[in-house]
Amino acid sequence: MNGRNKRAVREIIINNFDLILWFLGKTLLPLNMAVIHHITSVRFEHNFLLIDADGKRLTCDLNKLSHRLLQANDEERNNYVISPSGYGIHWPALDEDISVHALLAK
């Protein structure tokens, strides 16, 4: 596959990431992946990321957690996907991933 085709495939995946996750969540992932964490809320207040998971509130300073999220606008911050297992959160437009599993382990 040449570079142009690779870029085209990457664009298709990025532009359809939510649909791909939904499809995998409905077909393949439930067979192999148990739910690790139950994430009920993801939101931002100023320079903090607030996550409600497993009955706990995580408050994360974006200055320490993620330069990409710190610099992102509201639209980019609010465009996220929670993994089907609840392991983490992905921001497709920013190519950023946060492991909720690691944050809860602290």
Short mmCIF file of the C-alpha atoms (twelve columns), coordinates in Angstrom:
data_MODEL
# 
_entry.id   MODEL 
# 
loop_
_atom_site.group_PDB 
_atom_site.id 
_atom_site.type_symbol 
_atom_site.label_atom_id 
_atom_site.label_alt_id 
_atom_site.label_comp_id 
_atom_site.label_asym_id 
_atom_site.label_seq_id 
_atom_site.Cartn_x 
_atom_site.Cartn_y 
_atom_site.Cartn_z 
_atom_site.pdbx_PDB_model_num 
ATOM 1   C CA . MET A 1   0.000   0.000   0.000  1 
ATOM 2   C CA . ASN A 2   1.475   3.347   -0.981 1 
ATOM 3   C CA . GLY A 3   1.543   6.476   1.173  1 
ATOM 4   C CA . ARG A 4   -1.501  8.015   -0.497 1 
ATOM 5   C CA . ASN A 5   -3.604  4.912   0.140  1 
ATOM 6   C CA . LYS A 6   -2.428  4.730   3.741  1 
ATOM 7   C CA . ARG A 7   -3.489  8.345   4.298  1 
ATOM 8   C CA . ALA A 8   -6.886  7.624   2.712  1 
ATOM 9   C CA . VAL A 9   -7.441  4.590   4.949  1 
ATOM 10  C CA . ARG A 10  -6.355  6.587   8.005  1 
ATOM 11  C CA . GLU A 11  -8.835  9.353   7.135  1 
ATOM 12  C CA . ILE A 12  -11.652 6.823   6.732  1 
ATOM 13  C CA . ILE A 13  -10.864 5.308   10.127 1 
ATOM 14  C CA . ILE A 14  -10.574 8.697   11.860 1 
ATOM 15  C CA . ASN A 15  -13.773 10.032  10.285 1 
ATOM 16  C CA . ASN A 16  -15.732 6.898   11.202 1 
ATOM 17  C CA . PHE A 17  -14.143 6.078   14.558 1 
ATOM 18  C CA . ASP A 18  -17.405 6.331   16.526 1 
ATOM 19  C CA . LEU A 19  -19.170 4.006   14.094 1 
ATOM 20  C CA . ILE A 20  -16.286 1.517   14.157 1 
ATOM 21  C CA . LEU A 21  -16.296 1.435   17.972 1 
ATOM 22  C CA . TRP A 22  -20.064 1.017   18.031 1 
ATOM 23  C CA . PHE A 23  -19.885 -1.863  15.537 1 
ATOM 24  C CA . LEU A 24  -17.071 -3.594  17.402 1 
ATOM 25  C CA . GLY A 25  -18.876 -3.086  20.682 1 
ATOM 26  C CA . LYS A 26  -21.999 -4.743  19.260 1 
ATOM 27  C CA . THR A 27  -20.201 -7.618  17.547 1 
ATOM 28  C CA . LEU A 28  -16.715 -8.655  18.575 1 
ATOM 29  C CA . LEU A 29  -15.732 -6.946  21.787 1 
ATOM 30  C CA . PRO A 30  -18.409 -8.349  24.115 1 
ATOM 31  C CA . LEU A 31  -17.109 -11.825 23.350 1 
ATOM 32  C CA . ASN A 32  -13.583 -11.030 24.520 1 
ATOM 33  C CA . MET A 33  -13.714 -7.944  26.710 1 
ATOM 34  C CA . ALA A 34  -15.251 -7.593  30.124 1 
ATOM 35  C CA . VAL A 35  -16.293 -4.182  31.393 1 
ATOM 36  C CA . ILE A 36  -13.466 -2.932  33.580 1 
ATOM 37  C CA . HIS A 37  -14.917 0.415   34.674 1 
ATOM 38  C CA . HIS A 38  -18.312 2.064   34.493 1 
ATOM 39  C CA . ILE A 39  -17.769 5.656   33.327 1 
ATOM 40  C CA . THR A 40  -20.909 7.739   33.856 1 
ATOM 41  C CA . SER A 41  -19.687 11.290  33.198 1 
ATOM 42  C CA . VAL A 42  -16.868 13.134  31.450 1 
ATOM 43  C CA . ARG A 43  -16.765 16.927  31.589 1 
ATOM 44  C CA . PHE A 44  -14.442 19.891  31.856 1 
ATOM 45  C CA . GLU A 45  -14.326 22.806  34.269 1 
ATOM 46  C CA . HIS A 46  -11.695 25.368  33.350 1 
ATOM 47  C CA . ASN A 47  -8.381  23.466  33.237 1 
ATOM 48  C CA . PHE A 48  -9.701  20.345  34.936 1 
ATOM 49  C CA . LEU A 49  -11.090 17.092  33.550 1 
ATOM 50  C CA . LEU A 50  -13.795 15.591  35.769 1 
ATOM 51  C CA . ILE A 51  -14.606 11.914  35.331 1 
ATOM 52  C CA . ASP A 52  -17.207 9.949   37.261 1 
ATOM 53  C CA . ALA A 53  -16.268 6.280   37.188 1 
ATOM 54  C CA . ASP A 54  -17.114 3.361   39.447 1 
ATOM 55  C CA . GLY A 55  -18.921 5.691   41.845 1 
ATOM 56  C CA . LYS A 56  -15.847 7.906   42.264 1 
ATOM 57  C CA . ARG A 57  -15.134 11.437  41.036 1 
ATOM 58  C CA . LEU A 58  -11.728 11.917  39.450 1 
ATOM 59  C CA . THR A 59  -10.510 15.509  39.151 1 
ATOM 60  C CA . CYS A 60  -7.496  15.807  36.872 1 
ATOM 61  C CA . ASP A 61  -5.424  18.927  36.320 1 
ATOM 62  C CA . LEU A 62  -4.938  19.247  32.557 1 
ATOM 63  C CA . ASN A 63  -1.629  21.055  33.132 1 
ATOM 64  C CA . LYS A 64  -0.281  17.743  34.432 1 
ATOM 65  C CA . LEU A 65  -2.437  15.277  32.485 1 
ATOM 66  C CA . SER A 66  -2.613  16.382  28.856 1 
ATOM 67  C CA . HIS A 67  -1.196  19.319  26.940 1 
ATOM 68  C CA . ARG A 68  -3.502  18.485  24.002 1 
ATOM 69  C CA . LEU A 69  -6.658  18.658  26.109 1 
ATOM 70  C CA . LEU A 70  -5.400  21.788  27.849 1 
ATOM 71  C CA . GLN A 71  -4.998  23.569  24.488 1 
ATOM 72  C CA . ALA A 72  -8.209  22.157  22.929 1 
ATOM 73  C CA . ASN A 73  -11.367 24.182  22.416 1 
ATOM 74  C CA . ASP A 74  -14.752 23.140  23.862 1 
ATOM 75  C CA . GLU A 75  -15.827 21.346  20.686 1 
ATOM 76  C CA . GLU A 76  -12.627 19.259  20.591 1 
ATOM 77  C CA . ARG A 77  -12.841 18.494  24.313 1 
ATOM 78  C CA . ASN A 78  -16.448 17.365  24.077 1 
ATOM 79  C CA . ASN A 79  -15.825 15.059  21.102 1 
ATOM 80  C CA . TYR A 80  -14.727 11.927  22.960 1 
ATOM 81  C CA . VAL A 81  -15.389 8.199   22.909 1 
ATOM 82  C CA . ILE A 82  -15.473 6.018   26.019 1 
ATOM 83  C CA . SER A 83  -13.998 2.599   25.297 1 
ATOM 84  C CA . PRO A 84  -16.545 -0.248  25.456 1 
ATOM 85  C CA . SER A 85  -14.730 -1.756  28.439 1 
ATOM 86  C CA . GLY A 86  -14.520 1.573   30.251 1 
ATOM 87  C CA . TYR A 87  -10.733 1.268   30.257 1 
ATOM 88  C CA . GLY A 88  -10.192 4.738   28.836 1 
ATOM 89  C CA . ILE A 89  -11.369 7.748   26.874 1 
ATOM 90  C CA . HIS A 90  -10.315 8.716   23.344 1 
ATOM 91  C CA . TRP A 91  -10.499 12.141  21.675 1 
ATOM 92  C CA . PRO A 92  -10.375 11.396  17.913 1 
ATOM 93  C CA . ALA A 93  -9.830  14.990  16.746 1 
ATOM 94  C CA . LEU A 94  -6.891  15.383  19.132 1 
ATOM 95  C CA . ASP A 95  -5.500  11.843  18.820 1 
ATOM 96  C CA . GLU A 96  -5.436  11.748  22.622 1 
ATOM 97  C CA . ASP A 97  -6.129  8.834   24.954 1 
ATOM 98  C CA . ILE A 98  -6.522  8.855   28.722 1 
ATOM 99  C CA . SER A 99  -6.474  5.628   30.716 1 
ATOM 100 C CA . VAL A 100 -9.201  5.811   33.346 1 
ATOM 101 C CA . HIS A 101 -7.884  2.484   34.626 1 
ATOM 102 C CA . ALA A 102 -4.510  4.107   35.424 1 
ATOM 103 C CA . LEU A 103 -6.132  7.167   37.015 1 
ATOM 104 C CA . LEU A 104 -8.265  5.005   39.303 1 
ATOM 105 C CA . ALA A 105 -5.215  2.936   40.270 1 
ATOM 106 C CA . LYS A 106 -3.454  6.026   41.717 1 
# 
